[in-house]
Structures are given as structure tokens and as C-alpha cells.
Amino acid sequence: MDDARFIRLINAINGEPNRKRLASPVLDWGIEDVARWLEELEFMQYSSVFRSTGITGDSLFRLSINDLVNMGFETFDHIQQLLNHIQDLKYSMDEYATHVSYRTRSYHSRVLRRVHISEQLTQLKEDKDRWHDSVSKILYYQVKYF
């Protein structure tokens, strides 16, 4: 699966088929990226608080219910919705990491196969050279003594 198709899949899981905001890893999001994400989720009233407290993509995953209450979240429903969206981001990151990990393993597997095949070819060449030397000696002695 190519990266663009994978990103579309993750965005579709999150209910956002046309957005490409997950193209950059959430852990790399800056303060403005998080604020923009909140606005996309229609939590505009909290984006300024997130900006002023310096919440980045990395710190987003460490937020607790108490942190959200202290930041001024007004209802339990808002808290629950935001925590669900954060959980979705974590899930999409796990999916992306699995995808990247699979691609890396696949690449390393191909490299190792090439190395193994190369070693086998080298061994075959050495065997052929030894066989050729043996046959040459046998032929030499047959011609010489017969």
C-alpha cells in the first residue's frame, strides 16, 4: 500500500476523507497545528487556551481529564469528545507506524535476500572453479598416462 493511499485510509477512518492533515506525524505538530486541529473539530472556543498553554502534538497525548477541566472545558461531553479524538489520533499513529515498520521490514528482507543470493552465487562460482580444476586435473592425467 502506498503512502498516499494509506493516509486516505486513515483520514477515512477518522471521518475526514478529503483532508490530508495526518500527512505529518502528530508528534511533530506545533502549537498552531494543534489549534487548527481543534478548530477542525469545532472546538474553536478552546484553541486559544491550547495556544496559550503551549500544547503541541506530543503534549496532546499526555492530557488528562484534570488538565482539560483546568483548561476550561465546560462539559463532560466536550471532554469525552476531545479524548475520543485524541484516541483516534493515537490509533492512526499506531496504524502509520505499523505501515512504516512493515515497509522497513520488507525492504530489509529484500536486502537480506539479495545478500543471501549473492553469497550463494559466490559459493557456486567457487564450487564451479573447484570442479573445473578437478576436471582439468583428471583430463590432464588421462591424457598424460593413457
Secondary structure, DSSP 8 states (H G I E B T S, - for coil): --HHHHHHHHHHHTT-TT--GGGS-GGG--HHHHHHHHHHTT-HHHHHHHHHHT--HHHHTT--HHHHHHTT---HHHHHHHHHHHHHHHHHHHHHHHHHHHHHHHHHHHHHHHHHHHHHHHHHHHHHHHHHHHHHHHHHHHHHH-
